[in-house]
Amino acid sequence: NYISGLFAIFAFATCGGYSGGLRLSVDCANKTESNLSIDIAFAYPFRLHQVTFEVPTCEGKEQQKLALTGDSSSSAEFFVTVAVFAFLYSLAATVVYIFFQNKYRENNRGPLIDFIVTVVFSFLWLVGSSAWAKGLSDVKVATDPKEVLLLMSACKQPSNKCMAVHSPVMSSLNTSVVFGFLNFILWAGNIWFVFKETGWHSSGQRYLSDPMEKHSSSYNQGGYNQDSYGSSGGYSQQASMGPSSDEFGQQSSGPASFTNQI
């Protein structure tokens, strides 16, 4: 729970705390109309269609008002929401494990709730991370300086020079996706350990152990009878193997007595 809570913090901090931007320049044929520093800033929750900026048209002092394309707010907010609730549950579960261990195991209710919540969060992490990975891909395309330059009418004229001064840095957003899938792996791995605490696992173990005990006891009884039968059979077999040494001695005393008589 400590690790899952820590990973959840990293997930929503790297996504929910993001703010970035890009800078473009439009160098018109008429230098007085140029704008060499066009800053476009955007941040979480990435409602890019609401991010507006003005660029020169290179046709007098008239400015063209544009906006970025796309809206990835739903996937980003869902991802951050899952991360926040996962952190809060991990914190609450840690407190219960440490201070309320007896109540946690009472009537097997605590482990069952923990098992169900762990399965739910594993599914939510998978869905949220996958959705946010797709949303981040859309954000990268929408904020690509080459794509933004295509929106400007001035950049469609060969006499004007348009270029990107710098691109947005997406390293923290890439990290958030990585932490999202790491959280999924962590929560999915915890399912087995939480399941072993439930009554379902113990009842299943008893169900499997009872037939094995019966089978082993019947096998031991059969082996014991077999051994006793073999020992008695071997004894009778030795007894019936012909004359004993005493009998053999009695038979050989016949010629000796005949010699004495002669």
MODELLER restraints for C-alpha pairs under 7 A, 6 or more apart:
rsr = mdl.restraints
at = mdl.atoms
rsr.add(forms.Gaussian(group=physical.xy_distance, feature=features.Distance(at['CA:1:A'], at['CA:90:A']), mean=5.31, stdev=0.5))
rsr.add(forms.Gaussian(group=physical.xy_distance, feature=features.Distance(at['CA:1:A'], at['CA:94:A']), mean=6.30, stdev=0.5))
rsr.add(forms.Gaussian(group=physical.xy_distance, feature=features.Distance(at['CA:4:A'], at['CA:90:A']), mean=6.80, stdev=0.5))
rsr.add(forms.Gaussian(group=physical.xy_distance, feature=features.Distance(at['CA:4:A'], at['CA:183:A']), mean=6.54, stdev=0.5))
rsr.add(forms.Gaussian(group=physical.xy_distance, feature=features.Distance(at['CA:4:A'], at['CA:186:A']), mean=6.72, stdev=0.5))
rsr.add(forms.Gaussian(group=physical.xy_distance, feature=features.Distance(at['CA:5:A'], at['CA:86:A']), mean=6.89, stdev=0.5))
rsr.add(forms.Gaussian(group=physical.xy_distance, feature=features.Distance(at['CA:5:A'], at['CA:87:A']), mean=4.59, stdev=0.5))
rsr.add(forms.Gaussian(group=physical.xy_distance, feature=features.Distance(at['CA:5:A'], at['CA:90:A']), mean=5.34, stdev=0.5))
rsr.add(forms.Gaussian(group=physical.xy_distance, feature=features.Distance(at['CA:5:A'], at['CA:91:A']), mean=6.72, stdev=0.5))
rsr.add(forms.Gaussian(group=physical.xy_distance, feature=features.Distance(at['CA:7:A'], at['CA:179:A']), mean=6.42, stdev=0.5))
rsr.add(forms.Gaussian(group=physical.xy_distance, feature=features.Distance(at['CA:7:A'], at['CA:183:A']), mean=6.36, stdev=0.5))
rsr.add(forms.Gaussian(group=physical.xy_distance, feature=features.Distance(at['CA:8:A'], at['CA:83:A']), mean=5.01, stdev=0.5))
rsr.add(forms.Gaussian(group=physical.xy_distance, feature=features.Distance(at['CA:8:A'], at['CA:84:A']), mean=6.88, stdev=0.5))
rsr.add(forms.Gaussian(group=physical.xy_distance, feature=features.Distance(at['CA:8:A'], at['CA:86:A']), mean=6.46, stdev=0.5))
rsr.add(forms.Gaussian(group=physical.xy_distance, feature=features.Distance(at['CA:8:A'], at['CA:87:A']), mean=5.47, stdev=0.5))
rsr.add(forms.Gaussian(group=physical.xy_distance, feature=features.Distance(at['CA:8:A'], at['CA:183:A']), mean=6.90, stdev=0.5))
rsr.add(forms.Gaussian(group=physical.xy_distance, feature=features.Distance(at['CA:9:A'], at['CA:87:A']), mean=6.63, stdev=0.5))
rsr.add(forms.Gaussian(group=physical.xy_distance, feature=features.Distance(at['CA:10:A'], at['CA:179:A']), mean=6.88, stdev=0.5))
rsr.add(forms.Gaussian(group=physical.xy_distance, feature=features.Distance(at['CA:11:A'], at['CA:83:A']), mean=6.38, stdev=0.5))
rsr.add(forms.Gaussian(group=physical.xy_distance, feature=features.Distance(at['CA:11:A'], at['CA:176:A']), mean=4.83, stdev=0.5))
rsr.add(forms.Gaussian(group=physical.xy_distance, feature=features.Distance(at['CA:11:A'], at['CA:179:A']), mean=5.34, stdev=0.5))
rsr.add(forms.Gaussian(group=physical.xy_distance, feature=features.Distance(at['CA:11:A'], at['CA:180:A']), mean=5.98, stdev=0.5))
rsr.add(forms.Gaussian(group=physical.xy_distance, feature=features.Distance(at['CA:12:A'], at['CA:80:A']), mean=4.91, stdev=0.5))
rsr.add(forms.Gaussian(group=physical.xy_distance, feature=features.Distance(at['CA:12:A'], at['CA:83:A']), mean=5.61, stdev=0.5))
rsr.add(forms.Gaussian(group=physical.xy_distance, feature=features.Distance(at['CA:12:A'], at['CA:84:A']), mean=6.75, stdev=0.5))
rsr.add(forms.Gaussian(group=physical.xy_distance, feature=features.Distance(at['CA:14:A'], at['CA:172:A']), mean=5.37, stdev=0.5))
rsr.add(forms.Gaussian(group=physical.xy_distance, feature=features.Distance(at['CA:14:A'], at['CA:173:A']), mean=6.13, stdev=0.5))
rsr.add(forms.Gaussian(group=physical.xy_distance, feature=features.Distance(at['CA:14:A'], at['CA:175:A']), mean=6.86, stdev=0.5))
rsr.add(forms.Gaussian(group=physical.xy_distance, feature=features.Distance(at['CA:14:A'], at['CA:176:A']), mean=5.31, stdev=0.5))
rsr.add(forms.Gaussian(group=physical.xy_distance, feature=features.Distance(at['CA:15:A'], at['CA:173:A']), mean=5.64, stdev=0.5))
rsr.add(forms.Gaussian(group=physical.xy_distance, feature=features.Distance(at['CA:15:A'], at['CA:176:A']), mean=5.66, stdev=0.5))
rsr.add(forms.Gaussian(group=physical.xy_distance, feature=features.Distance(at['CA:16:A'], at['CA:44:A']), mean=5.79, stdev=0.5))
rsr.add(forms.Gaussian(group=physical.xy_distance, feature=features.Distance(at['CA:16:A'], at['CA:80:A']), mean=6.43, stdev=0.5))
rsr.add(forms.Gaussian(group=physical.xy_distance, feature=features.Distance(at['CA:17:A'], at['CA:44:A']), mean=6.90, stdev=0.5))
rsr.add(forms.Gaussian(group=physical.xy_distance, feature=features.Distance(at['CA:18:A'], at['CA:43:A']), mean=5.76, stdev=0.5))
rsr.add(forms.Gaussian(group=physical.xy_distance, feature=features.Distance(at['CA:18:A'], at['CA:44:A']), mean=5.85, stdev=0.5))
rsr.add(forms.Gaussian(group=physical.xy_distance, feature=features.Distance(at['CA:19:A'], at['CA:42:A']), mean=5.99, stdev=0.5))
rsr.add(forms.Gaussian(group=physical.xy_distance, feature=features.Distance(at['CA:19:A'], at['CA:43:A']), mean=4.06, stdev=0.5))
rsr.add(forms.Gaussian(group=physical.xy_distance, feature=features.Distance(at['CA:19:A'], at['CA:44:A']), mean=6.53, stdev=0.5))
rsr.add(forms.Gaussian(group=physical.xy_distance, feature=features.Distance(at['CA:20:A'], at['CA:41:A']), mean=5.85, stdev=0.5))
rsr.add(forms.Gaussian(group=physical.xy_distance, feature=features.Distance(at['CA:20:A'], at['CA:42:A']), mean=5.62, stdev=0.5))
rsr.add(forms.Gaussian(group=physical.xy_distance, feature=features.Distance(at['CA:20:A'], at['CA:43:A']), mean=6.02, stdev=0.5))
rsr.add(forms.Gaussian(group=physical.xy_distance, feature=features.Distance(at['CA:20:A'], at['CA:168:A']), mean=5.82, stdev=0.5))
rsr.add(forms.Gaussian(group=physical.xy_distance, feature=features.Distance(at['CA:20:A'], at['CA:169:A']), mean=6.73, stdev=0.5))
rsr.add(forms.Gaussian(group=physical.xy_distance, feature=features.Distance(at['CA:21:A'], at['CA:40:A']), mean=5.38, stdev=0.5))
rsr.add(forms.Gaussian(group=physical.xy_distance, feature=features.Distance(at['CA:21:A'], at['CA:41:A']), mean=4.08, stdev=0.5))
rsr.add(forms.Gaussian(group=physical.xy_distance, feature=features.Distance(at['CA:21:A'], at['CA:42:A']), mean=5.75, stdev=0.5))
rsr.add(forms.Gaussian(group=physical.xy_distance, feature=features.Distance(at['CA:21:A'], at['CA:168:A']), mean=5.08, stdev=0.5))
rsr.add(forms.Gaussian(group=physical.xy_distance, feature=features.Distance(at['CA:22:A'], at['CA:39:A']), mean=5.98, stdev=0.5))
rsr.add(forms.Gaussian(group=physical.xy_distance, feature=features.Distance(at['CA:22:A'], at['CA:40:A']), mean=5.39, stdev=0.5))
rsr.add(forms.Gaussian(group=physical.xy_distance, feature=features.Distance(at['CA:22:A'], at['CA:41:A']), mean=6.60, stdev=0.5))
rsr.add(forms.Gaussian(group=physical.xy_distance, feature=features.Distance(at['CA:22:A'], at['CA:166:A']), mean=5.69, stdev=0.5))
rsr.add(forms.Gaussian(group=physical.xy_distance, feature=features.Distance(at['CA:22:A'], at['CA:167:A']), mean=4.88, stdev=0.5))
rsr.add(forms.Gaussian(group=physical.xy_distance, feature=features.Distance(at['CA:22:A'], at['CA:168:A']), mean=5.09, stdev=0.5))
rsr.add(forms.Gaussian(group=physical.xy_distance, feature=features.Distance(at['CA:23:A'], at['CA:37:A']), mean=6.26, stdev=0.5))
rsr.add(forms.Gaussian(group=physical.xy_distance, feature=features.Distance(at['CA:23:A'], at['CA:38:A']), mean=5.34, stdev=0.5))
rsr.add(forms.Gaussian(group=physical.xy_distance, feature=features.Distance(at['CA:23:A'], at['CA:39:A']), mean=4.55, stdev=0.5))
rsr.add(forms.Gaussian(group=physical.xy_distance, feature=features.Distance(at['CA:23:A'], at['CA:40:A']), mean=6.22, stdev=0.5))
rsr.add(forms.Gaussian(group=physical.xy_distance, feature=features.Distance(at['CA:23:A'], at['CA:164:A']), mean=6.20, stdev=0.5))
rsr.add(forms.Gaussian(group=physical.xy_distance, feature=features.Distance(at['CA:23:A'], at['CA:165:A']), mean=5.22, stdev=0.5))
rsr.add(forms.Gaussian(group=physical.xy_distance, feature=features.Distance(at['CA:23:A'], at['CA:166:A']), mean=5.41, stdev=0.5))
rsr.add(forms.Gaussian(group=physical.xy_distance, feature=features.Distance(at['CA:23:A'], at['CA:167:A']), mean=6.84, stdev=0.5))
rsr.add(forms.Gaussian(group=physical.xy_distance, feature=features.Distance(at['CA:24:A'], at['CA:36:A']), mean=6.87, stdev=0.5))
rsr.add(forms.Gaussian(group=physical.xy_distance, feature=features.Distance(at['CA:24:A'], at['CA:37:A']), mean=5.90, stdev=0.5))
rsr.add(forms.Gaussian(group=physical.xy_distance, feature=features.Distance(at['CA:24:A'], at['CA:38:A']), mean=4.94, stdev=0.5))
rsr.add(forms.Gaussian(group=physical.xy_distance, feature=features.Distance(at['CA:24:A'], at['CA:39:A']), mean=6.60, stdev=0.5))
rsr.add(forms.Gaussian(group=physical.xy_distance, feature=features.Distance(at['CA:24:A'], at['CA:163:A']), mean=5.96, stdev=0.5))
rsr.add(forms.Gaussian(group=physical.xy_distance, feature=features.Distance(at['CA:24:A'], at['CA:164:A']), mean=4.49, stdev=0.5))
rsr.add(forms.Gaussian(group=physical.xy_distance, feature=features.Distance(at['CA:24:A'], at['CA:165:A']), mean=5.23, stdev=0.5))
rsr.add(forms.Gaussian(group=physical.xy_distance, feature=features.Distance(at['CA:25:A'], at['CA:35:A']), mean=5.87, stdev=0.5))
rsr.add(forms.Gaussian(group=physical.xy_distance, feature=features.Distance(at['CA:25:A'], at['CA:36:A']), mean=3.94, stdev=0.5))
rsr.add(forms.Gaussian(group=physical.xy_distance, feature=features.Distance(at['CA:25:A'], at['CA:37:A']), mean=5.26, stdev=0.5))
rsr.add(forms.Gaussian(group=physical.xy_distance, feature=features.Distance(at['CA:25:A'], at['CA:38:A']), mean=5.89, stdev=0.5))
rsr.add(forms.Gaussian(group=physical.xy_distance, feature=features.Distance(at['CA:25:A'], at['CA:162:A']), mean=5.71, stdev=0.5))
rsr.add(forms.Gaussian(group=physical.xy_distance, feature=features.Distance(at['CA:25:A'], at['CA:163:A']), mean=5.50, stdev=0.5))
rsr.add(forms.Gaussian(group=physical.xy_distance, feature=features.Distance(at['CA:25:A'], at['CA:164:A']), mean=6.27, stdev=0.5))
rsr.add(forms.Gaussian(group=physical.xy_distance, feature=features.Distance(at['CA:25:A'], at['CA:165:A']), mean=6.61, stdev=0.5))
rsr.add(forms.Gaussian(group=physical.xy_distance, feature=features.Distance(at['CA:26:A'], at['CA:34:A']), mean=5.71, stdev=0.5))
rsr.add(forms.Gaussian(group=physical.xy_distance, feature=features.Distance(at['CA:26:A'], at['CA:35:A']), mean=5.28, stdev=0.5))
rsr.add(forms.Gaussian(group=physical.xy_distance, feature=features.Distance(at['CA:26:A'], at['CA:36:A']), mean=5.53, stdev=0.5))
rsr.add(forms.Gaussian(group=physical.xy_distance, feature=features.Distance(at['CA:26:A'], at['CA:161:A']), mean=5.92, stdev=0.5))
rsr.add(forms.Gaussian(group=physical.xy_distance, feature=features.Distance(at['CA:26:A'], at['CA:162:A']), mean=4.56, stdev=0.5))
rsr.add(forms.Gaussian(group=physical.xy_distance, feature=features.Distance(at['CA:26:A'], at['CA:163:A']), mean=6.79, stdev=0.5))
rsr.add(forms.Gaussian(group=physical.xy_distance, feature=features.Distance(at['CA:27:A'], at['CA:34:A']), mean=4.79, stdev=0.5))
rsr.add(forms.Gaussian(group=physical.xy_distance, feature=features.Distance(at['CA:27:A'], at['CA:35:A']), mean=6.40, stdev=0.5))
rsr.add(forms.Gaussian(group=physical.xy_distance, feature=features.Distance(at['CA:27:A'], at['CA:36:A']), mean=6.46, stdev=0.5))
rsr.add(forms.Gaussian(group=physical.xy_distance, feature=features.Distance(at['CA:27:A'], at['CA:160:A']), mean=5.72, stdev=0.5))
rsr.add(forms.Gaussian(group=physical.xy_distance, feature=features.Distance(at['CA:27:A'], at['CA:161:A']), mean=4.91, stdev=0.5))
rsr.add(forms.Gaussian(group=physical.xy_distance, feature=features.Distance(at['CA:27:A'], at['CA:162:A']), mean=6.12, stdev=0.5))
rsr.add(forms.Gaussian(group=physical.xy_distance, feature=features.Distance(at['CA:28:A'], at['CA:34:A']), mean=4.94, stdev=0.5))
rsr.add(forms.Gaussian(group=physical.xy_distance, feature=features.Distance(at['CA:28:A'], at['CA:58:A']), mean=5.50, stdev=0.5))
rsr.add(forms.Gaussian(group=physical.xy_distance, feature=features.Distance(at['CA:28:A'], at['CA:160:A']), mean=4.60, stdev=0.5))
rsr.add(forms.Gaussian(group=physical.xy_distance, feature=features.Distance(at['CA:28:A'], at['CA:161:A']), mean=6.40, stdev=0.5))
rsr.add(forms.Gaussian(group=physical.xy_distance, feature=features.Distance(at['CA:29:A'], at['CA:159:A']), mean=5.83, stdev=0.5))
rsr.add(forms.Gaussian(group=physical.xy_distance, feature=features.Distance(at['CA:29:A'], at['CA:160:A']), mean=5.49, stdev=0.5))
rsr.add(forms.Gaussian(group=physical.xy_distance, feature=features.Distance(at['CA:33:A'], at['CA:56:A']), mean=6.66, stdev=0.5))
rsr.add(forms.Gaussian(group=physical.xy_distance, feature=features.Distance(at['CA:33:A'], at['CA:58:A']), mean=5.75, stdev=0.5))
rsr.add(forms.Gaussian(group=physical.xy_distance, feature=features.Distance(at['CA:33:A'], at['CA:60:A']), mean=6.79, stdev=0.5))
rsr.add(forms.Gaussian(group=physical.xy_distance, feature=features.Distance(at['CA:33:A'], at['CA:61:A']), mean=6.26, stdev=0.5))
rsr.add(forms.Gaussian(group=physical.xy_distance, feature=features.Distance(at['CA:34:A'], at['CA:56:A']), mean=6.70, stdev=0.5))
rsr.add(forms.Gaussian(group=physical.xy_distance, feature=features.Distance(at['CA:35:A'], at['CA:56:A']), mean=6.75, stdev=0.5))
rsr.add(forms.Gaussian(group=physical.xy_distance, feature=features.Distance(at['CA:40:A'], at['CA:53:A']), mean=6.57, stdev=0.5))
rsr.add(forms.Gaussian(group=physical.xy_distance, feature=features.Distance(at['CA:42:A'], at['CA:51:A']), mean=6.70, stdev=0.5))
rsr.add(forms.Gaussian(group=physical.xy_distance, feature=features.Distance(at['CA:45:A'], at['CA:73:A']), mean=4.74, stdev=0.5))
rsr.add(forms.Gaussian(group=physical.xy_distance, feature=features.Distance(at['CA:45:A'], at['CA:76:A']), mean=6.05, stdev=0.5))
rsr.add(forms.Gaussian(group=physical.xy_distance, feature=features.Distance(at['CA:45:A'], at['CA:77:A']), mean=6.42, stdev=0.5))
rsr.add(forms.Gaussian(group=physical.xy_distance, feature=features.Distance(at['CA:46:A'], at['CA:71:A']), mean=6.22, stdev=0.5))
rsr.add(forms.Gaussian(group=physical.xy_distance, feature=features.Distance(at['CA:46:A'], at['CA:72:A']), mean=5.50, stdev=0.5))
rsr.add(forms.Gaussian(group=physical.xy_distance, feature=features.Distance(at['CA:46:A'], at['CA:73:A']), mean=5.22, stdev=0.5))
rsr.add(forms.Gaussian(group=physical.xy_distance, feature=features.Distance(at['CA:47:A'], at['CA:71:A']), mean=4.65, stdev=0.5))
rsr.add(forms.Gaussian(group=physical.xy_distance, feature=features.Distance(at['CA:47:A'], at['CA:72:A']), mean=6.19, stdev=0.5))
rsr.add(forms.Gaussian(group=physical.xy_distance, feature=features.Distance(at['CA:47:A'], at['CA:73:A']), mean=5.57, stdev=0.5))
rsr.add(forms.Gaussian(group=physical.xy_distance, feature=features.Distance(at['CA:48:A'], at['CA:68:A']), mean=5.32, stdev=0.5))
rsr.add(forms.Gaussian(group=physical.xy_distance, feature=features.Distance(at['CA:48:A'], at['CA:69:A']), mean=5.76, stdev=0.5))
rsr.add(forms.Gaussian(group=physical.xy_distance, feature=features.Distance(at['CA:48:A'], at['CA:70:A']), mean=5.50, stdev=0.5))
rsr.add(forms.Gaussian(group=physical.xy_distance, feature=features.Distance(at['CA:48:A'], at['CA:71:A']), mean=5.45, stdev=0.5))
rsr.add(forms.Gaussian(group=physical.xy_distance, feature=features.Distance(at['CA:49:A'], at['CA:67:A']), mean=5.82, stdev=0.5))
rsr.add(forms.Gaussian(group=physical.xy_distance, feature=features.Distance(at['CA:49:A'], at['CA:68:A']), mean=5.09, stdev=0.5))
rsr.add(forms.Gaussian(group=physical.xy_distance, feature=features.Distance(at['CA:49:A'], at['CA:69:A']), mean=4.89, stdev=0.5))
rsr.add(forms.Gaussian(group=physical.xy_distance, feature=features.Distance(at['CA:49:A'], at['CA:70:A']), mean=5.55, stdev=0.5))
rsr.add(forms.Gaussian(group=physical.xy_distance, feature=features.Distance(at['CA:49:A'], at['CA:71:A']), mean=6.23, stdev=0.5))
rsr.add(forms.Gaussian(group=physical.xy_distance, feature=features.Distance(at['CA:50:A'], at['CA:67:A']), mean=6.62, stdev=0.5))
rsr.add(forms.Gaussian(group=physical.xy_distance, feature=features.Distance(at['CA:51:A'], at['CA:67:A']), mean=5.45, stdev=0.5))
rsr.add(forms.Gaussian(group=physical.xy_distance, feature=features.Distance(at['CA:51:A'], at['CA:68:A']), mean=5.85, stdev=0.5))
rsr.add(forms.Gaussian(group=physical.xy_distance, feature=features.Distance(at['CA:52:A'], at['CA:65:A']), mean=6.94, stdev=0.5))
rsr.add(forms.Gaussian(group=physical.xy_distance, feature=features.Distance(at['CA:52:A'], at['CA:66:A']), mean=5.56, stdev=0.5))
rsr.add(forms.Gaussian(group=physical.xy_distance, feature=features.Distance(at['CA:52:A'], at['CA:67:A']), mean=4.18, stdev=0.5))
rsr.add(forms.Gaussian(group=physical.xy_distance, feature=features.Distance(at['CA:52:A'], at['CA:68:A']), mean=6.69, stdev=0.5))
rsr.add(forms.Gaussian(group=physical.xy_distance, feature=features.Distance(at['CA:53:A'], at['CA:65:A']), mean=5.83, stdev=0.5))
rsr.add(forms.Gaussian(group=physical.xy_distance, feature=features.Distance(at['CA:53:A'], at['CA:66:A']), mean=5.53, stdev=0.5))
rsr.add(forms.Gaussian(group=physical.xy_distance, feature=features.Distance(at['CA:53:A'], at['CA:67:A']), mean=6.23, stdev=0.5))
rsr.add(forms.Gaussian(group=physical.xy_distance, feature=features.Distance(at['CA:54:A'], at['CA:63:A']), mean=6.13, stdev=0.5))
rsr.add(forms.Gaussian(group=physical.xy_distance, feature=features.Distance(at['CA:54:A'], at['CA:64:A']), mean=5.46, stdev=0.5))
rsr.add(forms.Gaussian(group=physical.xy_distance, feature=features.Distance(at['CA:54:A'], at['CA:65:A']), mean=4.46, stdev=0.5))
rsr.add(forms.Gaussian(group=physical.xy_distance, feature=features.Distance(at['CA:54:A'], at['CA:66:A']), mean=6.11, stdev=0.5))
rsr.add(forms.Gaussian(group=physical.xy_distance, feature=features.Distance(at['CA:55:A'], at['CA:63:A']), mean=5.61, stdev=0.5))
rsr.add(forms.Gaussian(group=physical.xy_distance, feature=features.Distance(at['CA:55:A'], at['CA:64:A']), mean=5.24, stdev=0.5))
rsr.add(forms.Gaussian(group=physical.xy_distance, feature=features.Distance(at['CA:55:A'], at['CA:65:A']), mean=6.53, stdev=0.5))
rsr.add(forms.Gaussian(group=physical.xy_distance, feature=features.Distance(at['CA:56:A'], at['CA:62:A']), mean=6.58, stdev=0.5))
rsr.add(forms.Gaussian(group=physical.xy_distance, feature=features.Distance(at['CA:56:A'], at['CA:63:A']), mean=4.70, stdev=0.5))
rsr.add(forms.Gaussian(group=physical.xy_distance, feature=features.Distance(at['CA:56:A'], at['CA:64:A']), mean=5.97, stdev=0.5))
rsr.add(forms.Gaussian(group=physical.xy_distance, feature=features.Distance(at['CA:57:A'], at['CA:63:A']), mean=5.78, stdev=0.5))
rsr.add(forms.Gaussian(group=physical.xy_distance, feature=features.Distance(at['CA:57:A'], at['CA:64:A']), mean=6.06, stdev=0.5))
rsr.add(forms.Gaussian(group=physical.xy_distance, feature=features.Distance(at['CA:57:A'], at['CA:153:A']), mean=6.38, stdev=0.5))
rsr.add(forms.Gaussian(group=physical.xy_distance, feature=features.Distance(at['CA:57:A'], at['CA:154:A']), mean=4.93, stdev=0.5))
rsr.add(forms.Gaussian(group=physical.xy_distance, feature=features.Distance(at['CA:58:A'], at['CA:154:A']), mean=5.90, stdev=0.5))
rsr.add(forms.Gaussian(group=physical.xy_distance, feature=features.Distance(at['CA:68:A'], at['CA:142:A']), mean=6.52, stdev=0.5))
rsr.add(forms.Gaussian(group=physical.xy_distance, feature=features.Distance(at['CA:69:A'], at['CA:142:A']), mean=5.78, stdev=0.5))
rsr.add(forms.Gaussian(group=physical.xy_distance, feature=features.Distance(at['CA:70:A'], at['CA:142:A']), mean=6.62, stdev=0.5))
rsr.add(forms.Gaussian(group=physical.xy_distance, feature=features.Distance(at['CA:72:A'], at['CA:135:A']), mean=5.22, stdev=0.5))
rsr.add(forms.Gaussian(group=physical.xy_distance, feature=features.Distance(at['CA:72:A'], at['CA:139:A']), mean=6.99, stdev=0.5))
rsr.add(forms.Gaussian(group=physical.xy_distance, feature=features.Distance(at['CA:75:A'], at['CA:128:A']), mean=6.97, stdev=0.5))
rsr.add(forms.Gaussian(group=physical.xy_distance, feature=features.Distance(at['CA:75:A'], at['CA:131:A']), mean=5.52, stdev=0.5))
rsr.add(forms.Gaussian(group=physical.xy_distance, feature=features.Distance(at['CA:75:A'], at['CA:132:A']), mean=5.03, stdev=0.5))
rsr.add(forms.Gaussian(group=physical.xy_distance, feature=features.Distance(at['CA:75:A'], at['CA:135:A']), mean=6.09, stdev=0.5))
rsr.add(forms.Gaussian(group=physical.xy_distance, feature=features.Distance(at['CA:76:A'], at['CA:132:A']), mean=5.67, stdev=0.5))
rsr.add(forms.Gaussian(group=physical.xy_distance, feature=features.Distance(at['CA:78:A'], at['CA:128:A']), mean=6.32, stdev=0.5))
rsr.add(forms.Gaussian(group=physical.xy_distance, feature=features.Distance(at['CA:79:A'], at['CA:128:A']), mean=4.86, stdev=0.5))
rsr.add(forms.Gaussian(group=physical.xy_distance, feature=features.Distance(at['CA:79:A'], at['CA:129:A']), mean=6.49, stdev=0.5))
rsr.add(forms.Gaussian(group=physical.xy_distance, feature=features.Distance(at['CA:79:A'], at['CA:132:A']), mean=6.40, stdev=0.5))
rsr.add(forms.Gaussian(group=physical.xy_distance, feature=features.Distance(at['CA:82:A'], at['CA:124:A']), mean=6.80, stdev=0.5))
rsr.add(forms.Gaussian(group=physical.xy_distance, feature=features.Distance(at['CA:82:A'], at['CA:125:A']), mean=6.90, stdev=0.5))
rsr.add(forms.Gaussian(group=physical.xy_distance, feature=features.Distance(at['CA:96:A'], at['CA:104:A']), mean=6.94, stdev=0.5))
rsr.add(forms.Gaussian(group=physical.xy_distance, feature=features.Distance(at['CA:104:A'], at['CA:110:A']), mean=4.56, stdev=0.5))
rsr.add(forms.Gaussian(group=physical.xy_distance, feature=features.Distance(at['CA:104:A'], at['CA:111:A']), mean=6.93, stdev=0.5))
rsr.add(forms.Gaussian(group=physical.xy_distance, feature=features.Distance(at['CA:105:A'], at['CA:111:A']), mean=6.67, stdev=0.5))
rsr.add(forms.Gaussian(group=physical.xy_distance, feature=features.Distance(at['CA:108:A'], at['CA:198:A']), mean=6.36, stdev=0.5))
rsr.add(forms.Gaussian(group=physical.xy_distance, feature=features.Distance(at['CA:108:A'], at['CA:199:A']), mean=6.31, stdev=0.5))
rsr.add(forms.Gaussian(group=physical.xy_distance, feature=features.Distance(at['CA:111:A'], at['CA:194:A']), mean=6.76, stdev=0.5))
rsr.add(forms.Gaussian(group=physical.xy_distance, feature=features.Distance(at['CA:111:A'], at['CA:197:A']), mean=5.81, stdev=0.5))
rsr.add(forms.Gaussian(group=physical.xy_distance, feature=features.Distance(at['CA:111:A'], at['CA:198:A']), mean=5.16, stdev=0.5))
rsr.add(forms.Gaussian(group=physical.xy_distance, feature=features.Distance(at['CA:112:A'], at['CA:198:A']), mean=5.73, stdev=0.5))
rsr.add(forms.Gaussian(group=physical.xy_distance, feature=features.Distance(at['CA:114:A'], at['CA:194:A']), mean=6.93, stdev=0.5))
rsr.add(forms.Gaussian(group=physical.xy_distance, feature=features.Distance(at['CA:115:A'], at['CA:191:A']), mean=6.50, stdev=0.5))
rsr.add(forms.Gaussian(group=physical.xy_distance, feature=features.Distance(at['CA:115:A'], at['CA:194:A']), mean=5.50, stdev=0.5))
rsr.add(forms.Gaussian(group=physical.xy_distance, feature=features.Distance(at['CA:115:A'], at['CA:195:A']), mean=5.97, stdev=0.5))
rsr.add(forms.Gaussian(group=physical.xy_distance, feature=features.Distance(at['CA:118:A'], at['CA:187:A']), mean=6.33, stdev=0.5))
rsr.add(forms.Gaussian(group=physical.xy_distance, feature=features.Distance(at['CA:118:A'], at['CA:191:A']), mean=6.22, stdev=0.5))
rsr.add(forms.Gaussian(group=physical.xy_distance, feature=features.Distance(at['CA:119:A'], at['CA:191:A']), mean=6.46, stdev=0.5))
rsr.add(forms.Gaussian(group=physical.xy_distance, feature=features.Distance(at['CA:122:A'], at['CA:184:A']), mean=5.30, stdev=0.5))
rsr.add(forms.Gaussian(group=physical.xy_distance, feature=features.Distance(at['CA:122:A'], at['CA:187:A']), mean=5.22, stdev=0.5))
rsr.add(forms.Gaussian(group=physical.xy_distance, feature=features.Distance(at['CA:122:A'], at['CA:188:A']), mean=5.33, stdev=0.5))
rsr.add(forms.Gaussian(group=physical.xy_distance, feature=features.Distance(at['CA:125:A'], at['CA:180:A']), mean=6.46, stdev=0.5))
rsr.add(forms.Gaussian(group=physical.xy_distance, feature=features.Distance(at['CA:125:A'], at['CA:183:A']), mean=6.66, stdev=0.5))
rsr.add(forms.Gaussian(group=physical.xy_distance, feature=features.Distance(at['CA:125:A'], at['CA:184:A']), mean=5.05, stdev=0.5))
rsr.add(forms.Gaussian(group=physical.xy_distance, feature=features.Distance(at['CA:126:A'], at['CA:181:A']), mean=6.73, stdev=0.5))
rsr.add(forms.Gaussian(group=physical.xy_distance, feature=features.Distance(at['CA:126:A'], at['CA:184:A']), mean=5.68, stdev=0.5))
rsr.add(forms.Gaussian(group=physical.xy_distance, feature=features.Distance(at['CA:129:A'], at['CA:177:A']), mean=6.10, stdev=0.5))
rsr.add(forms.Gaussian(group=physical.xy_distance, feature=features.Distance(at['CA:129:A'], at['CA:180:A']), mean=5.13, stdev=0.5))
rsr.add(forms.Gaussian(group=physical.xy_distance, feature=features.Distance(at['CA:129:A'], at['CA:181:A']), mean=6.04, stdev=0.5))
rsr.add(forms.Gaussian(group=physical.xy_distance, feature=features.Distance(at['CA:133:A'], at['CA:177:A']), mean=6.08, stdev=0.5))
rsr.add(forms.Gaussian(group=physical.xy_distance, feature=features.Distance(at['CA:145:A'], at['CA:164:A']), mean=5.87, stdev=0.5))
rsr.add(forms.Gaussian(group=physical.xy_distance, feature=features.Distance(at['CA:145:A'], at['CA:167:A']), mean=6.45, stdev=0.5))
rsr.add(forms.Gaussian(group=physical.xy_distance, feature=features.Distance(at['CA:149:A'], at['CA:155:A']), mean=6.59, stdev=0.5))
rsr.add(forms.Gaussian(group=physical.xy_distance, feature=features.Distance(at['CA:154:A'], at['CA:160:A']), mean=6.65, stdev=0.5))
rsr.add(forms.Gaussian(group=physical.xy_distance, feature=features.Distance(at['CA:155:A'], at['CA:161:A']), mean=6.72, stdev=0.5))
rsr.add(forms.Gaussian(group=physical.xy_distance, feature=features.Distance(at['CA:155:A'], at['CA:162:A']), mean=5.74, stdev=0.5))
rsr.add(forms.Gaussian(group=physical.xy_distance, feature=features.Distance(at['CA:195:A'], at['CA:201:A']), mean=6.47, stdev=0.5))
